[in-house]
Amino acid sequence: MKNLSLLAAFMAGATAMPAMAQDNRDTAQDFDGPYVSIVGGATLQGSDRGETLVFDTDRDGTYGDQVTTSGGANAFSPGFCNGAATTSTPGAGCRNDKDGPEYFGRLGYDKRMGNFVLGAVVEAGRSEARDSVSGFSTTPARYTMSREADWQAGARLRAGYTPGGGALFYVTGGGAYAKLDNRFTTSNTANSFADNGRTNAWGYAAGGGAEVMVTKNIAVGLEYLYTDLKDNDYVVNVGAGTAPPTNPFLLDGGGTDIQRSSSHFRTHSVRGSLSLRF
């Protein structure tokens, strides 16, 4: 709600600016043609409550198996947390997901038809947000999976309305891609652990915003964007290491594969833009 309030306040202010911005130029030419932008703001994490680690103990490609001790108990009965574990005891320490800044470069083209504007935009950049989930075993030990975008890109359409030029109010949506940097950490020093590191994530982004012309060729804007990226490829392979054959990860099939229960990396962005229009 805070993000939407900021956007609404900007839009309200924007309606008062066109008269000032229209001095000495033909506003009929606003928002018509190519432009380049620099974009920056904040990436905010959504709520991932209920996310866990999931296991494939017989490595048949199907996740949802229970990791069981030699006595038949659930080896992960202490539970899970949304975030990065700081201790091996659940509830004693788990950092929240990390919000962070983001910065992008953008190329776009708008076609104005009266007071209506249709356009397309492509952009690439980086966000510093990080999404983690942790599990706790009865050993006790902690296991944490984290992911953040090494870089990301998007291609979207947008449609808007400009009341006589000066200001543009629009909605936007399209495809999104990210090269994800995945990390795995654990306090378990007995088993061996291997992962496949960076993975590709695909999804979509949608939102809306406003732009105001401040000179004939310069526009400033504010935008909200929701992004949902999906990655099914990141896996941690647990091997024997120095653990005995009775180790819970080894009992079923000699090893266990671990994934996150949710493949979705969802973020909310509030960003400002500075555009040069040609």
C-alpha positions in Angstrom: 0.0 0.0 0.0 2.9 2.4 0.7 4.3 1.9 -2.8 0.9 2.5 -4.4 0.5 5.7 -2.2 3.8 7.0 -3.5 2.8 6.4 -7.1 -0.6 8.0 -6.6 1.0 11.1 -5.0 3.4 11.4 -8.0 0.5 11.1 -10.4 -1.5 13.8 -8.6 1.5 16.1 -8.7 2.1 15.4 -12.3 -1.3 16.8 -13.3 -0.2 20.2 -12.0 3.1 20.2 -13.9 2.2 20.1 -17.6 1.5 23.8 -17.8 5.0 24.6 -16.6 6.5 21.9 -18.7 4.7 23.1 -21.9 6.5 26.4 -22.1 8.1 27.1 -25.6 7.3 23.8 -27.1 4.6 21.9 -29.0 3.0 19.5 -26.6 1.5 17.6 -29.5 4.9 16.1 -30.0 5.2 14.7 -26.4 5.6 11.0 -26.0 6.0 10.2 -29.7 9.1 8.5 -30.9 12.3 6.8 -29.5 13.9 7.5 -26.1 16.6 6.2 -23.8 16.3 6.1 -20.0 18.3 5.4 -16.8 16.1 3.8 -14.1 16.8 3.3 -10.4 14.9 2.5 -7.3 14.2 -0.2 -4.7 13.4 -3.9 -5.0 11.2 -5.2 -2.2 10.6 -8.8 -1.4 7.2 -10.3 -1.3 6.0 -12.7 1.5 7.3 -16.2 1.0 5.7 -17.6 4.2 5.4 -21.4 4.2 8.3 -22.0 1.9 10.5 -25.0 2.7 13.2 -27.3 1.4 12.0 -30.4 -0.5 13.9 -33.6 -0.9 14.3 -36.4 -3.4 15.9 -39.2 -1.3 15.9 -41.9 -4.0 16.8 -39.5 -6.9 14.0 -40.5 -9.1 13.3 -36.9 -10.1 10.2 -36.6 -7.8 10.5 -34.3 -4.8 8.5 -34.5 -1.6 10.2 -37.4 0.1 10.8 -37.4 3.8 14.4 -37.5 5.0 14.2 -40.2 7.7 16.7 -41.2 10.4 17.7 -44.8 11.0 15.1 -44.9 13.7 12.3 -43.9 11.3 11.9 -40.3 12.6 11.7 -37.2 10.4 15.2 -35.8 10.2 13.9 -32.3 9.5 11.2 -32.3 12.2 12.6 -29.0 13.7 11.2 -27.3 10.7 12.0 -24.5 8.2 12.1 -20.7 8.0 11.7 -18.0 5.4 15.1 -16.4 5.4 18.8 -17.2 6.0 19.5 -19.2 9.2 22.0 -17.7 11.6 22.1 -20.7 14.0 21.4 -24.4 13.8 18.4 -24.0 16.1 15.1 -23.0 14.5 13.5 -19.9 15.9 16.8 -18.8 17.5 18.0 -16.8 14.4 16.8 -16.4 10.8 17.4 -13.2 8.8 14.6 -11.8 6.7 14.9 -11.8 3.0 17.0 -8.8 1.8 15.5 -5.9 -0.1 17.9 -3.8 -2.1 18.5 -1.1 -4.7 18.1 -1.7 -8.5 19.5 0.0 -11.5 18.6 -0.4 -15.2 19.2 1.0 -18.7 16.2 1.3 -21.0 15.4 1.7 -24.7 11.8 2.5 -25.8 9.6 3.7 -28.5 6.1 5.4 -28.2 3.5 6.1 -30.8 1.1 8.8 -30.0 -2.4 8.8 -31.4 -4.3 11.8 -30.1 -4.2 11.6 -26.4 -3.5 7.8 -26.4 0.0 6.3 -26.4 1.2 2.8 -27.3 4.8 1.8 -26.9 7.4 -0.9 -26.3 10.4 -1.0 -24.0 13.4 -3.2 -23.5 15.7 -2.9 -20.4 18.5 -4.6 -18.7 20.2 -4.2 -15.3 20.6 -5.6 -11.8 18.8 -5.8 -8.5 20.5 -6.4 -5.1 17.5 -8.2 -3.5 18.1 -11.7 -2.1 15.6 -14.4 -1.4 16.4 -17.2 1.1 14.9 -20.3 2.7 16.4 -22.5 5.5 15.8 -25.9 7.0 16.9 -27.4 10.3 17.8 -31.1 11.0 17.8 -33.0 14.2 21.6 -33.3 14.1 21.4 -30.3 14.7 22.4 -28.6 11.5 21.2 -25.8 9.3 20.8 -25.7 5.5 20.2 -22.4 3.6 19.4 -21.8 -0.1 19.7 -18.2 -1.4 19.2 -16.6 -4.8 19.6 -13.1 -6.3 19.7 -11.8 -9.9 23.2 -11.6 -11.2 21.6 -9.5 -14.0 18.1 -9.3 -15.5 16.2 -8.0 -18.5 12.7 -7.4 -19.7 10.7 -6.6 -22.8 7.3 -5.0 -22.3 4.5 -3.2 -24.0 2.8 -0.2 -22.5 -0.4 1.8 -23.1 -1.2 5.2 -21.7 -3.1 8.4 -21.8 -1.7 11.9 -22.0 -4.2 14.7 -21.3 -3.0 17.0 -24.1 0.7 16.3 -23.6 3.0 17.1 -20.7 2.1 14.1 -18.6 1.6 10.4 -19.4 -0.2 7.8 -17.3 0.4 4.2 -18.4 0.2 0.5 -17.7 2.8 -1.9 -18.8 3.4 -5.7 -19.0 5.6 -8.3 -20.7 8.3 -10.9 -20.4 11.1 -11.0 -17.9 14.4 -12.9 -17.6 17.2 -13.2 -15.0 20.4 -15.0 -14.6 20.2 -16.1 -11.0 23.1 -16.5 -8.7 22.2 -19.4 -6.3 24.1 -20.2 -3.1 23.9 -23.0 -0.6 25.4 -23.0 2.9 25.2 -25.5 5.7 26.7 -26.3 9.1 26.8 -30.0 8.2 30.4 -31.0 7.8 29.9 -34.8 7.3 28.1 -35.1 4.0 29.4 -33.7 0.7 27.3 -31.1 -1.2 27.4 -30.0 -4.8 25.2 -27.6 -6.7 24.7 -26.2 -10.2 25.2 -22.5 -9.2 23.8 -20.0 -11.7 20.5 -20.8 -13.4 18.1 -19.2 -15.9 14.8 -17.8 -14.7 11.9 -16.7 -17.0 8.6 -15.0 -16.1 6.7 -11.8 -16.5 6.5 -8.2 -15.1 3.5 -5.9 -14.9 2.8 -2.5 -13.4 2.1 1.1 -14.2 3.4 4.6 -13.7 3.6 8.2 -14.9 6.0 10.4 -16.8 6.2 14.2 -17.0 8.0 16.2 -19.7 10.2 18.8 -18.0 11.8 20.1 -21.2 11.3 19.4 -24.9 13.5 16.3 -24.7 13.7 15.4 -21.0 11.1 13.4 -19.0 11.1 12.1 -15.4 8.9 9.3 -14.2 7.9 7.1 -11.4 6.9 3.4 -11.9 5.7 0.4 -9.9 6.5 -3.1 -11.3 5.7 -6.5 -10.0 8.0 -9.3 -11.3 7.5 -13.1 -11.1 10.5 -15.2 -12.2 10.4 -19.0 -12.2 13.4 -21.3 -11.8 13.1 -25.1 -11.6 16.7 -25.9 -12.3 18.7 -25.2 -9.1 19.5 -28.4 -7.2 21.9 -29.4 -4.4 23.2 -32.9 -4.5 24.0 -34.5 -1.2 26.6 -37.3 -1.1 28.3 -39.5 1.5 31.4 -37.4 2.3 32.6 -38.8 5.6 29.1 -39.7 6.8 28.3 -43.4 7.7 25.8 -45.4 5.7 23.2 -44.8 8.4 23.2 -41.0 7.6 19.6 -39.9 6.8 20.6 -38.5 3.4 22.0 -41.8 2.4 19.5 -44.4 3.7 17.1 -44.4 0.7 19.3 -44.3 -2.4 22.8 -43.5 -1.3 22.3 -39.7 -1.7 19.6 -37.0 -1.7 18.8 -34.0 -4.0 17.4 -30.8 -2.5 15.4 -28.0 -4.0 13.2 -25.1 -2.8 9.5 -25.8 -2.4 8.7 -22.7 -4.5 10.4 -22.0 -7.8 9.0 -18.5 -7.9 11.2 -15.4 -7.2 8.7 -12.6 -6.7 9.6 -8.9 -6.2 8.0 -5.5 -6.1 9.9 -2.5 -7.5 9.4 1.2 -7.0 11.6 3.1 -9.4 12.3 6.5 -10.8 13.4 7.2 -14.4 15.2 10.0 -16.3 14.5 9.8 -20.1 16.1 11.5 -23.1 13.5 11.7 -25.9 14.5 12.2 -29.5 
